[in-house]
Amino acid sequence: MYRGAGGASVRRMKSAFFLLAFLAGLAGCGAQMVMGPDGYPAYYIRCHGHRPERCYAKAERTCPYGYHMLQPPGYGQLLIRCN
């Protein structure tokens, strides 16, 4: 089967893009606004790699004036409300 010269480079670029997207997802933490158990807004923070220091750092960036936890910290996740 003959493939043009551009086919291999396009395939390589797609592979590189998906690899970078995957690695970026592993390295980062995400904060999503959700409804807390009491019906008020809260933040659900999930950290890939299950490293608690990443979750706490993300919580501090999300709530620069402080926060409190709405439930005990889970494995790689926090539920918080900003002060």
PyRosetta script that sets phi, psi and omega in degrees:
from pyrosetta import init, pose_from_sequence

init()
pose = pose_from_sequence("MYRGAGGASVRRMKSAFFLLAFLAGLAGCGAQMVMGPDGYPAYYIRCHGHRPERCYAKAERTCPYGYHMLQPPGYGQLLIRCN")
pose.set_psi(1, 131.8)
pose.set_omega(1, -178.9)
pose.set_phi(2, -94.1)
pose.set_psi(2, 133.1)
pose.set_omega(2, 174.7)
pose.set_phi(3, -121.1)
pose.set_psi(3, 139.3)
pose.set_omega(3, 178.6)
pose.set_phi(4, -67.3)
pose.set_psi(4, 163.0)
pose.set_omega(4, -178.2)
pose.set_phi(5, -62.4)
pose.set_psi(5, -29.7)
pose.set_omega(5, -178.3)
pose.set_phi(6, -76.3)
pose.set_psi(6, -21.6)
pose.set_omega(6, -176.8)
pose.set_phi(7, -63.2)
pose.set_psi(7, -41.4)
pose.set_omega(7, -179.1)
pose.set_phi(8, -68.2)
pose.set_psi(8, -40.8)
pose.set_omega(8, -178.4)
pose.set_phi(9, -70.4)
pose.set_psi(9, -35.1)
pose.set_omega(9, 176.5)
pose.set_phi(10, -65.2)
pose.set_psi(10, -43.6)
pose.set_omega(10, 178.4)
pose.set_phi(11, -61.9)
pose.set_psi(11, -42.1)
pose.set_omega(11, 179.7)
pose.set_phi(12, -64.8)
pose.set_psi(12, -40.8)
pose.set_omega(12, 179.5)
pose.set_phi(13, -66.6)
pose.set_psi(13, -40.3)
pose.set_omega(13, 177.4)
pose.set_phi(14, -63.1)
pose.set_psi(14, -43.6)
pose.set_omega(14, 179.1)
pose.set_phi(15, -62.1)
pose.set_psi(15, -42.9)
pose.set_omega(15, 179.3)
pose.set_phi(16, -63.9)
pose.set_psi(16, -41.2)
pose.set_omega(16, 179.2)
pose.set_phi(17, -61.8)
pose.set_psi(17, -47.8)
pose.set_omega(17, -178.9)
pose.set_phi(18, -66.7)
pose.set_psi(18, -35.3)
pose.set_omega(18, 176.7)
pose.set_phi(19, -64.7)
pose.set_psi(19, -45.1)
pose.set_omega(19, 179.0)
pose.set_phi(20, -64.7)
pose.set_psi(20, -41.1)
pose.set_omega(20, 178.1)
pose.set_phi(21, -63.5)
pose.set_psi(21, -40.4)
pose.set_omega(21, 178.4)
pose.set_phi(22, -64.0)
pose.set_psi(22, -46.3)
pose.set_omega(22, -179.7)
pose.set_phi(23, -66.3)
pose.set_psi(23, -37.4)
pose.set_omega(23, 177.4)
pose.set_phi(24, -64.5)
pose.set_psi(24, -37.4)
pose.set_omega(24, 177.5)
pose.set_phi(25, -66.8)
pose.set_psi(25, -35.5)
pose.set_omega(25, 178.6)
pose.set_phi(26, -69.9)
pose.set_psi(26, -35.8)
pose.set_omega(26, -173.3)
pose.set_phi(27, -79.7)
pose.set_psi(27, -26.5)
pose.set_omega(27, -170.8)
pose.set_phi(28, -97.2)
pose.set_psi(28, 169.2)
pose.set_omega(28, 173.5)
pose.set_phi(29, -118.7)
pose.set_psi(29, 151.9)
pose.set_omega(29, 179.0)
pose.set_phi(30, -124.0)
pose.set_psi(30, 143.9)
pose.set_omega(30, 175.5)
pose.set_phi(31, -119.4)
pose.set_psi(31, 128.5)
pose.set_omega(31, -179.3)
pose.set_phi(32, -126.0)
pose.set_psi(32, 130.6)
pose.set_omega(32, 177.0)
pose.set_phi(33, -74.2)
pose.set_psi(33, 129.8)
pose.set_omega(33, -178.9)
pose.set_phi(34, -134.7)
pose.set_psi(34, 173.2)
pose.set_omega(34, 173.6)
pose.set_phi(35, -89.1)
pose.set_psi(35, 123.7)
pose.set_omega(35, -179.4)
pose.set_phi(36, -71.1)
pose.set_psi(36, 172.6)
pose.set_omega(36, -178.4)
pose.set_phi(37, -62.6)
pose.set_psi(37, -22.4)
pose.set_omega(37, 179.5)
pose.set_phi(38, -95.5)
pose.set_psi(38, 5.0)
pose.set_omega(38, 176.9)
pose.set_phi(39, 92.4)
pose.set_psi(39, -0.4)
pose.set_omega(39, 178.5)
pose.set_phi(40, -101.7)
pose.set_psi(40, 155.5)
pose.set_omega(40, -178.8)
pose.set_phi(41, -60.0)
pose.set_psi(41, 144.5)
pose.set_omega(41, 178.8)
pose.set_phi(42, -147.7)
pose.set_psi(42, 175.1)
pose.set_omega(42, 177.1)
pose.set_phi(43, -120.3)
pose.set_psi(43, 131.5)
pose.set_omega(43, 173.5)
pose.set_phi(44, -101.3)
pose.set_psi(44, 118.1)
pose.set_omega(44, -178.7)
pose.set_phi(45, -112.0)
pose.set_psi(45, 123.2)
pose.set_omega(45, 179.7)
pose.set_phi(46, -120.4)
pose.set_psi(46, 128.6)
pose.set_omega(46, -177.7)
pose.set_phi(47, -118.2)
pose.set_psi(47, 124.1)
pose.set_omega(47, 177.7)
pose.set_phi(48, -73.4)
pose.set_psi(48, 147.2)
pose.set_omega(48, -179.2)
pose.set_phi(49, 91.0)
pose.set_psi(49, -8.4)
pose.set_omega(49, 174.7)
pose.set_phi(50, 56.0)
pose.set_psi(50, 39.3)
pose.set_omega(50, 177.6)
pose.set_phi(51, -103.0)
pose.set_psi(51, 112.5)
pose.set_omega(51, -173.8)
pose.set_phi(52, -60.5)
pose.set_psi(52, -32.7)
pose.set_omega(52, -178.9)
pose.set_phi(53, -63.4)
pose.set_psi(53, -29.5)
pose.set_omega(53, 176.5)
pose.set_phi(54, -69.0)
pose.set_psi(54, -39.7)
pose.set_omega(54, 178.7)
pose.set_phi(55, -64.5)
pose.set_psi(55, -44.3)
pose.set_omega(55, -178.8)
pose.set_phi(56, -66.8)
pose.set_psi(56, -36.8)
pose.set_omega(56, 177.4)
pose.set_phi(57, -64.9)
pose.set_psi(57, -41.5)
pose.set_omega(57, 177.8)
pose.set_phi(58, -65.4)
pose.set_psi(58, -38.5)
pose.set_omega(58, 177.8)
pose.set_phi(59, -62.4)
pose.set_psi(59, -40.9)
pose.set_omega(59, 178.9)
pose.set_phi(60, -66.8)
pose.set_psi(60, -36.4)
pose.set_omega(60, 177.4)
pose.set_phi(61, -72.0)
pose.set_psi(61, -35.1)
pose.set_omega(61, 179.7)
pose.set_phi(62, -71.6)
pose.set_psi(62, -37.7)
pose.set_omega(62, -178.0)
pose.set_phi(63, -123.9)
pose.set_psi(63, 81.6)
pose.set_omega(63, -175.0)
pose.set_phi(64, -64.6)
pose.set_psi(64, -19.0)
pose.set_omega(64, 179.2)
pose.set_phi(65, -99.6)
pose.set_psi(65, 15.5)
pose.set_omega(65, 177.5)
pose.set_phi(66, 104.5)
pose.set_psi(66, 165.7)
pose.set_omega(66, -178.6)
pose.set_phi(67, -154.5)
pose.set_psi(67, 166.6)
pose.set_omega(67, 170.0)
pose.set_phi(68, -133.5)
pose.set_psi(68, 150.3)
pose.set_omega(68, -177.4)
pose.set_phi(69, -85.2)
pose.set_psi(69, 137.2)
pose.set_omega(69, -180.0)
pose.set_phi(70, -90.2)
pose.set_psi(70, -16.4)
pose.set_omega(70, 175.2)
pose.set_phi(71, -153.2)
pose.set_psi(71, 159.8)
pose.set_omega(71, -179.6)
pose.set_phi(72, -56.2)
pose.set_psi(72, 144.0)
pose.set_omega(72, -179.2)
pose.set_phi(73, -60.4)
pose.set_psi(73, 137.1)
pose.set_omega(73, 177.0)
pose.set_phi(74, -97.5)
pose.set_psi(74, -175.3)
pose.set_omega(74, -178.4)
pose.set_phi(75, -76.3)
pose.set_psi(75, 96.4)
pose.set_omega(75, -179.9)
pose.set_phi(76, 80.1)
pose.set_psi(76, 22.4)
pose.set_omega(76, -179.8)
pose.set_phi(77, -153.8)
pose.set_psi(77, 150.7)
pose.set_omega(77, 177.1)
pose.set_phi(78, -135.8)
pose.set_psi(78, 149.1)
pose.set_omega(78, 169.4)
pose.set_phi(79, -120.8)
pose.set_psi(79, 113.6)
pose.set_omega(79, -173.2)
pose.set_phi(80, -129.9)
pose.set_psi(80, 164.2)
pose.set_omega(80, 171.2)
pose.set_phi(81, -132.1)
pose.set_psi(81, 134.9)
pose.set_omega(81, 179.5)
pose.set_phi(82, -72.4)
pose.set_psi(82, 147.4)
pose.set_omega(82, 177.0)
pose.set_phi(83, -74.6)
pose.dump_pdb("model.pdb")
